[in-house]
């Protein structure tokens, strides 16, 4: 038997180690075969959150049954929210309780007549919303740090209303005076819908921007006060004051999510399909053409359809801002638009009554138009997206009416103008094509059904009806003007995507 010395074993071990090291050096991983970096885990929106918000809002307040006022109430709001989200794959849903202090309110003074006409009246209506609470459900799509959602639920508003009215008559009418005033408060329950986008900053913080529409509807306000007729004061119960309201609210906020990331490995978020990645924020410009019709219901005569109903049409141009979230081939987004418009229309109608005539000159112009909507669509090719949209529109409009009455020994001319903000429901469809880089182009059609809006027009009356002759103030409330609009728009968008624009394969 041969014996191997310890020295020989040590030398063999050293030689084997050197051989192994050299083999590893010669045959180790080639730089071309380095492991691909592991994609970071997507942001998980699940959990409880609290936050703060601030914003601005307003809408039309319409008084009927007392004074006939229609005016824009507007103001600031600020408050907080608490909510909970649950994310399953790319789908996120949750509930949110939101409370706001508000300073949304305004008033309107209406004048009629004047001493030359033998009478004069003054009427002021005032409304203010002090607080607003909403409880809503939220649902939408998440694309990593972006969460795009729609929401709906109930709102309750705390409101205050008041009015003051006075009238006087002068010769040749019998002298008389009357004064009345009243006030009251109420709570209003109403439906609320909205759209928004939230972006995760990191360390459990996120920021959001949101639009809400609150349809407060028509309610009877319990107003109490006093009346003074020729110096005799009596209690006044003006419970018949019917007040209709609507609110458009824009809010920005910040949220803090409690707890750490809670990724559920059972449901993996769906990555965008191969091709262009539509996820992320964008801005754009657009232009187009709009057409439709307007109608003055109080003056519309079914026996003579040409009276009080006429076409409106014209150009429009403005800007767009929005956010998309893409999961597979599905794209869900929210979008806000603001456009100047030249949409207008007019009509002149002459009615003959034997020896008397009455001429109506109508005119309507839309100064600007805003739309807040949600978009949902599919990627049908690498660079083409087809979508539908639905939302709420707000139009700043001016309406004019000249009423000229001529008869033997009598003439009167009323020149009246009303400014009103009309709310509408929007439905539309379009296609958008990625041009390359961060640019895309779109072609879209929208239909807007305006909710019928009261108008209170003010101006001047000139009367020559001896023994009364002269000029004075004039105001008149017109009931529920309906409108329809069709919009055809072409636009270009620039996308700010935090993720690669081109997705070459599914993850």
LOTI-873014 format. One line per field, with one value per residue (C-alpha): x, y, z. Coordinates in pm, 1 decimal, m for minus. Layout:
<recs>
X = X	...
Y = Y	...
Z = Z	...
</recs>
This chain:
<recs>
X = 0.0	126.1	85.7	15.7	178.3	m8.1	211.4	95.3	m275.4	m235.0	m67.3	m349.8	m614.1	m437.9	m416.3	m788.5	m885.0	m677.4	m835.4	m1186.8	m1111.5	m973.1	m1273.7	m1511.0	m1320.1	m1329.2	m1684.1	m1880.2	m2196.6	m2139.0	m2229.6	m2490.5	m2671.9	m2709.4	m3037.2	m3311.9	m3387.5	m3689.5	m3979.7	m4080.4	m4398.6	m4695.8	m4839.4	m5125.7	m5414.9	m5573.9	m5618.7	m5773.0	m5681.4	m5747.4	m5692.3	m5765.9	m5907.4	m5987.1	m6167.5	m6420.1	m6776.9	m7101.4	m7421.4	m7758.5	m8005.0	m8359.9	m8635.5	m8995.2	m9319.3	m9185.6	m8964.9	m8862.9	m8485.3	m8226.9	m7861.4	m7521.5	m7410.6	m7035.3	m6753.3	m6472.1	m6482.5	m6238.9	m6256.3	m6143.8	m6217.3	m6176.3	m6213.0	m6113.6	m5998.7	m5962.9	m5756.5	m5817.1	m5584.0	m5607.3	m5959.0	m5995.2	m6316.7	m6397.5	m6607.8	m6542.8	m6695.1	m6624.3	m6712.6	m6662.9	m6709.1	m6834.8	m6889.3	m7101.5	m7368.8	m7487.2	m7786.7	m7979.6	m8168.1	m8456.9	m8607.5	m8930.7	m9087.0	m8995.1	m9170.8	m9244.6	m9439.0	m9639.9	m9494.8	m9163.3	m9069.7	m8745.9	m8689.4	m8373.3	m8319.4	m8015.3	m7898.2	m7588.0	m7455.8	m7260.4	m7167.0	m7169.1	m7124.4	m7104.7	m7095.2	m6990.8	m6861.1	m6551.4	m6445.9	m6187.4	m5861.6	m5511.1	m5199.1	m4923.3	m4916.6	m5219.7	m5573.8	m5850.8	m6206.4	m6572.7	m6784.4	m7148.3	m7358.6	m7552.4	m7488.3	m7646.2	m7618.9	m7683.8	m7835.4	m7967.1	m8214.1	m8360.5	m8553.4	m8668.6	m8939.2	m9078.7	m9320.3	m9452.9	m9709.9	m9724.5	m9969.2	m10157.4	m10195.0	m10325.1	m10030.7	m9948.0	m9648.2	m9572.8	m9269.9	m9199.5	m8897.8	m8829.4	m8552.0	m8493.9	m8256.1	m8285.2	m8101.1	m8112.2	m8039.3	m7928.9	m7749.5	m7384.1	m7168.2	m6805.6	m6479.8	m6122.4	m5762.2	m5518.4	m5139.4	m4923.6	m4623.0	m4459.7	m4433.9	m4812.9	m4891.9	m5101.6	m5254.0	m5585.2	m5796.5	m6170.9	m6495.2	m6836.6	m7187.1	m7452.6	m7812.1	m7990.2	m8316.7	m8625.1	m8729.6	m8972.2	m8788.5	m8960.2	m8913.2	m9083.3	m9087.3	m9312.7	m9517.6	m9591.7	m9883.7	m9937.0	m9787.9	m9975.6	m9732.5	m9843.1	m9660.1	m9559.8	m9532.7	m9368.2	m9350.7	m9433.5	m9080.3	m8969.8	m8591.0	m8401.7	m8023.9	m7734.6	m7364.2	m7046.6	m6743.5	m6373.9	m6144.1	m5776.8	m5658.3	m5394.6	m5440.7	m5233.6	m5286.2	m5253.0	m5030.2	m4776.5	m4809.5	m5058.9	m4991.9	m5220.7	m5021.5	m5342.7	m5452.1	m5176.3	m5244.2	m5294.1	m5014.5	m5091.2	m5121.1	m4830.9	m4815.9	m4867.0	m4918.3	m5202.3	m5154.1	m5069.2	m5167.0	m5206.5	m5291.7	m5416.1	m5585.0	m5893.6	m6123.7	m6448.4	m6805.1	m7127.2	m7492.9	m7833.4	m8135.7	m8275.2	m8634.2	m8820.1	m9107.3	m9316.2	m9320.9	m9323.0	m9655.5	m9717.7	m9960.0	m9673.3	m9352.4	m9143.5	m9204.1	m8948.0	m8756.9	m8449.5	m8117.8	m7780.0	m7442.4	m7078.3	m6713.5	m6548.8	m6185.4	m6004.8	m5797.9	m5813.9	m5654.8	m5697.8	m5556.3	m5577.3	m5519.7	m5467.9	m5513.6	m5459.9	m5650.7	m5896.1	m5839.7	m6034.7	m5983.2	m6122.5	m6109.1	m6185.8	m6244.7	m6289.0	m6377.1	m6457.6	m6740.2	m6901.3	m7220.3	m7518.1	m7858.2	m8139.1	m8494.1	m8741.2	m9114.0	m9399.1	m9750.7	m10050.7	m10361.9	m10572.5	m10471.7	m10199.1	m9867.8	m9617.0	m9258.4	m9021.3	m8644.2	m8471.4	m8096.3	m7884.5	m7505.1	m7284.9	m6976.7	m6790.1	m6850.9	m6690.8	m6717.9	m6613.4	m6642.2	m6520.9	m6385.8	m6375.8	m6239.9	m6030.4	m5701.1	m5796.3	m5446.6	m5101.5	m5166.4	m5546.0	m5794.3	m6173.7	m6373.7	m6706.3	m6757.0	m7022.7	m7029.7	m7162.4	m7143.9	m7166.8	m7236.5	m7210.7	m7489.6	m7641.9	m8003.4	m8164.5	m8527.7	m8678.0	m9057.2	m9210.9	m9588.2	m9763.6	m10136.0	m10352.0	m10264.0	m10014.6	m9657.0	m9418.8	m9068.7	m8902.8	m8526.8	m8425.3	m8108.5	m8037.6	m7707.8	m7737.7	m7521.7	m7685.6	m7610.1	m7618.4	m7569.7	m7297.7	m7263.2	m7003.4	m6764.6	m6429.8	m6105.9	m5752.2	m5433.4	m5078.3	m4867.4	m4530.4	m4332.5	m4577.6	m4825.3	m5169.9	m5458.4	m5831.9	m6163.9	m6475.8	m6853.3	m7047.2	m7420.2	m7526.4	m7881.7	m7913.3	m8133.5	m8417.2	m8302.2	m8506.7	m8407.1	m8455.4	m8400.5	m8347.8	m8337.8	m8536.3	m8899.9	m9016.8	m9390.9	m9612.7	m9968.6	m10114.1	m10144.0	m9842.0	m9530.6	m9161.7	m8881.6	m8811.6	m8654.8	m8795.9	m8743.9	m8920.0	m8866.3	m8894.8	m8965.3	m8730.8	m8541.9	m8440.8	m8145.7	m7965.9	m7609.2	m7407.7	m7028.3	m6772.1	m6412.4	m6059.8	m5773.8	m5407.3	m5285.0	m4941.6	m4896.6	m4682.8	m4628.0	m4413.9	m4385.9	m4235.5	m4458.9	m4400.0	m4480.6	m4319.2	m4456.0	m4684.6	m4526.5
Y = 0.0	333.6	626.4	975.5	1245.0	1546.1	1766.4	1590.2	1629.9	1999.5	2051.8	1866.8	2078.6	2397.4	2279.6	2185.3	2521.5	2699.9	2491.6	2566.3	2936.8	2936.6	2741.0	2985.8	3275.9	3123.7	2992.5	3231.2	3416.2	3616.1	3985.8	3929.6	3681.3	3893.0	3846.4	4089.8	4342.4	4253.6	4490.1	4678.0	4565.9	4777.2	5023.2	4873.7	5111.0	4886.0	5028.0	5303.4	5665.9	6014.3	6347.4	6714.5	6900.4	7250.1	7379.6	7605.6	7553.6	7705.3	7669.1	7823.3	7903.9	7951.7	8107.4	8062.7	8144.8	8452.0	8686.1	8501.4	8530.1	8318.0	8377.7	8210.2	8111.4	8048.1	8032.2	7841.8	7513.2	7322.6	7012.8	6657.0	6300.1	5945.9	5634.5	5277.4	5110.8	4750.6	4656.9	4331.4	4304.5	4640.7	4711.2	4939.7	5011.4	5173.7	5414.7	5772.7	6015.1	6378.2	6689.9	7051.4	7397.5	7610.8	7974.9	7911.9	8178.1	8499.6	8730.7	8911.8	9243.4	9280.4	9619.0	9693.9	10023.2	10370.2	10696.3	10788.3	10461.9	10515.0	10221.9	10076.4	9740.9	9605.5	9240.4	9075.7	8701.5	8555.6	8192.5	8046.3	7692.5	7673.1	7304.2	6998.1	6630.0	6346.8	5969.4	5801.7	5483.7	5501.8	5255.2	5262.2	5128.9	5152.6	5167.7	5146.4	5494.0	5627.2	5556.6	5683.2	5660.4	5753.1	5805.5	5832.6	5857.6	6100.0	6455.5	6667.5	7048.0	7296.3	7613.2	7957.7	8164.3	8513.0	8770.5	9131.6	9291.5	9647.0	9824.1	10175.5	10333.6	10695.1	10920.4	10873.9	10541.8	10540.7	10587.2	10272.7	10101.5	9741.0	9573.9	9211.0	9011.0	8656.1	8407.1	8043.9	7747.7	7390.2	7063.9	6918.6	6559.2	6509.1	6266.4	6332.2	6197.7	6270.0	6181.7	6203.0	6086.6	6017.3	5982.3	5806.0	6015.8	5751.4	5696.9	5641.3	5992.6	6067.5	6373.0	6392.9	6617.7	6567.0	6704.2	6656.6	6741.0	6772.5	6793.5	6956.6	6969.9	7171.3	7208.1	7429.2	7655.5	7737.1	8114.2	8324.1	8699.6	9004.3	9205.7	9577.2	9706.3	10085.3	10079.3	9772.2	9494.5	9131.0	8796.7	8641.8	8272.5	8235.7	7856.5	7857.7	7971.2	7702.0	7699.1	7486.1	7440.1	7259.2	7255.3	7199.0	7144.9	7123.6	6993.2	6913.1	6715.5	6509.1	6165.5	5960.8	5584.8	5408.9	5100.5	4963.5	4811.0	4525.9	4347.6	4048.0	3790.5	3609.7	3890.7	4040.5	4377.2	4340.1	4501.9	4699.6	4495.6	4514.4	4840.0	5199.3	5246.2	5495.2	5516.8	5854.2	6219.6	6429.0	6779.1	6888.7	7140.2	7093.6	7274.7	7195.3	7290.4	7281.0	7301.9	7253.9	7457.3	7678.5	7741.1	7996.4	7779.6	8069.6	8225.7	7911.9	7859.8	7502.0	7643.3	7855.8	7649.3	7931.8	8137.1	8104.1	7803.7	7849.0	7693.1	7776.7	7692.7	7802.3	7721.3	7610.2	7581.2	7518.7	7287.0	6941.0	6776.4	6413.0	6089.6	5732.0	5394.1	5089.3	4721.4	4481.0	4629.3	4819.3	5193.1	5395.9	5769.1	6096.9	6421.1	6789.0	7031.5	7408.0	7577.6	7923.3	7911.8	8117.9	7911.5	8145.0	8183.6	8435.9	8474.7	8753.3	8680.0	8924.2	8849.9	9041.3	9107.4	9323.7	9682.1	9571.0	9393.3	9228.6	9161.8	8924.6	8937.1	8637.6	8578.2	8312.4	8289.9	8033.8	8217.7	7912.1	7543.2	7307.0	6926.8	6678.5	6317.0	5960.3	5771.8	5395.2	5218.9	4945.2	4936.5	4781.4	4805.5	4892.8	5268.2	5302.5	5345.4	5351.6	5492.4	5611.7	5888.2	6021.0	6314.8	6660.1	6988.2	7349.6	7632.3	8006.9	8154.2	8492.1	8522.2	8838.8	8925.5	9240.6	9256.4	9540.0	9605.5	9854.4	9939.7	10250.1	10502.0	10254.9	10143.1	9952.1	9812.4	9570.4	9513.5	9221.5	9015.9	8711.1	8544.0	8184.6	7876.7	7574.9	7220.9	6935.0	6558.4	6447.5	6127.3	6080.1	5854.9	5893.2	5747.3	5841.8	5747.3	5757.5	5957.4	5872.5	5984.0	6129.1	6274.2	6151.4	6284.1	6233.3	6276.9	6291.5	6346.5	6461.8	6503.8	6737.4	6741.3	7059.8	7035.1	7288.4	7610.2	7901.6	8247.8	8583.7	8859.1	9219.8	9544.0	9853.1	9913.1	10215.1	10276.0	10532.6	10469.8	10807.0	10913.3	10687.0	10749.1	10708.1	10459.7	10228.4	9904.5	9570.2	9205.8	8883.4	8516.8	8267.1	7905.4	7616.5	7678.4	7345.0	7304.0	7038.2	7054.1	6836.2	6881.5	6753.7	6802.1	6732.8	6748.1	6676.8	6547.4	6532.0	6245.6	6269.0	5898.6	5789.2	5443.1	5348.5	5459.2	5150.0	4811.5	4542.4	4236.5	4134.1	4124.8
Z = 0.0	m95.0	138.6	2.3	201.3	338.9	126.0	m190.0	m88.7	m22.0	m357.4	m533.1	m358.8	m460.3	m821.8	m827.4	m685.2	m946.7	m1222.1	m1095.6	m1078.5	m1428.7	m1561.3	m1398.9	m1548.0	m1894.8	m1894.5	m1667.6	m1779.1	m2096.2	m2070.4	m2341.2	m2117.7	m1804.7	m1619.6	m1709.0	m1431.2	m1222.4	m1283.6	m968.6	m800.1	m915.8	m667.7	m467.0	m391.9	m127.4	220.7	430.9	358.6	495.0	325.6	266.9	m33.0	m158.1	m462.7	m626.9	m737.6	m848.7	m1043.4	m1118.8	m840.1	m968.8	m754.9	m868.5	m691.4	m504.4	m706.8	m1022.1	m979.3	m1165.7	m1078.7	m1057.0	m705.6	m672.9	m419.9	m250.2	m61.2	161.1	378.4	431.0	328.3	455.9	246.1	173.2	m149.9	m259.4	m563.3	m754.4	m1050.4	m1226.2	m1094.6	m790.0	m602.8	m270.4	m67.5	39.5	292.3	205.1	406.8	295.1	436.4	147.5	65.2	m244.9	m280.6	m441.2	m480.5	m751.3	m751.3	m996.6	m1082.9	m1265.0	m1367.1	m1250.1	m1157.1	m1525.1	m1555.1	m1236.9	m1039.6	m920.1	m764.6	m620.9	m536.1	m402.0	m353.6	m179.7	m138.7	24.9	81.9	409.2	406.9	184.3	271.3	15.7	50.9	m272.0	m423.7	m644.9	m914.8	m1188.3	m1329.9	m1187.3	m1402.8	m1141.2	m980.4	m1170.7	m1049.8	m1281.1	m1148.6	m1168.6	m857.6	m758.5	m445.2	m227.4	m108.4	162.5	163.3	444.4	293.7	384.1	178.8	216.3	13.9	30.7	m183.3	m205.6	m435.8	m474.6	m702.5	m814.1	m993.4	m1218.5	m1029.3	m670.5	m429.3	m229.8	m70.0	12.8	172.1	256.6	372.3	481.0	552.7	642.0	625.1	505.3	435.1	83.9	m16.8	m376.0	m609.1	m696.8	m981.3	m1057.8	m1230.5	m1110.4	m1121.3	m837.5	m856.6	m595.7	m493.3	m275.4	102.6	112.9	m17.3	m325.6	m494.4	m680.1	m902.7	m925.4	m1073.9	m907.2	m1026.9	m755.0	m875.6	m580.2	m772.4	m677.3	m313.1	m126.3	117.2	447.6	464.1	729.5	785.7	780.5	531.9	550.0	340.1	367.7	718.1	848.6	952.0	945.4	977.5	646.0	565.7	225.6	227.5	m142.6	m235.7	m481.6	m535.4	m789.1	m773.0	m939.7	m846.4	m1049.2	m822.3	m906.2	m630.6	m575.3	m275.5	m102.9	62.2	305.2	294.4	629.3	642.4	395.8	50.2	51.7	m274.0	m328.3	m530.5	m627.6	m862.7	m1073.0	m1242.6	m1617.1	m1816.1	m2133.0	m2453.1	m2697.8	m2889.5	m2777.9	m2403.7	m2343.8	m1964.3	m1813.1	m1821.5	m2136.1	m2255.3	m2594.6	m2820.4	m3034.4	m3273.6	m3446.3	m3529.1	m3329.2	m3424.0	m3262.8	m3162.4	m2884.4	m2780.1	m2564.1	m2429.0	m2296.4	m2642.9	m2856.0	m3037.0	m3158.6	m3415.9	m3549.7	m3498.6	m3641.6	m3325.0	m3046.3	m3184.9	m3403.4	m3504.8	m3351.4	m3503.6	m3516.6	m3452.6	m3128.0	m3011.3	m2685.3	m2470.4	m2314.8	m2010.9	m1907.6	m1767.0	m1902.5	m1739.7	m1964.4	m1868.8	m2157.1	m2450.5	m2224.3	m2170.1	m1913.1	m1870.4	m1743.9	m1939.0	m1895.4	m2184.8	m2209.8	m2538.8	m2667.9	m2916.7	m3187.6	m3167.1	m3202.1	m3365.9	m3404.9	m3530.3	m3604.7	m3592.7	m3668.5	m3542.9	m3677.8	m3470.4	m3700.8	m3632.7	m3388.9	m3442.9	m3214.7	m3325.6	m3144.7	m3206.4	m3044.9	m3013.3	m2838.9	m2813.3	m2633.2	m2504.4	m2374.9	m2317.0	m2063.5	m2047.3	m1777.6	m1891.0	m1852.8	m2157.1	m2204.5	m2510.5	m2665.1	m2846.6	m3180.9	m3331.3	m3201.6	m3233.5	m3266.6	m2981.0	m3026.8	m2733.9	m2602.9	m2346.0	m2110.3	m1874.2	m1785.9	m1978.9	m1862.5	m2109.5	m2046.6	m2261.3	m2340.2	m2452.7	m2587.8	m2657.0	m2805.8	m2782.6	m2985.6	m2957.8	m3184.3	m3166.6	m3211.0	m2937.7	m2782.8	m2833.4	m2608.6	m2658.9	m2417.3	m2461.0	m2237.5	m2191.6	m1975.6	m1890.3	m1770.9	m1717.5	m1878.4	m1757.7	m2005.6	m2030.6	m2275.1	m2478.2	m2748.9	m2939.2	m3109.5	m3238.4	m3136.3	m3321.1	m3183.5	m3428.0	m3277.6	m2977.4	m2727.8	m2980.1	m3084.8	m3295.4	m3237.5	m3413.9	m3193.3	m3199.7	m2891.8	m2834.8	m2552.5	m2418.6	m2215.5	m1908.3	m1939.7	m1771.5	m1633.2	m1754.7	m1587.1	m1843.0	m1741.1	m1936.0	m2031.6	m2130.5	m2327.9	m2305.8	m2477.5	m2359.5	m2249.8	m1977.0	m1901.6	m2106.7	m2039.4	m1975.9	m1687.0	m1577.3	m1686.1	m1587.8	m1676.8	m1591.4	m1877.8	m1801.5	m1885.5	m2208.3	m2368.8	m2603.9	m2808.8	m2938.4	m3175.9	m3173.2	m3423.8	m3300.8	m3419.1	m3169.0	m3097.6	m2758.3	m2595.1	m2345.7	m2029.7	m1966.5	m1667.7	m1825.2	m2162.2	m2447.0	m2658.8	m2507.4	m2720.5	m2539.3	m2257.8	m1914.5
</recs>
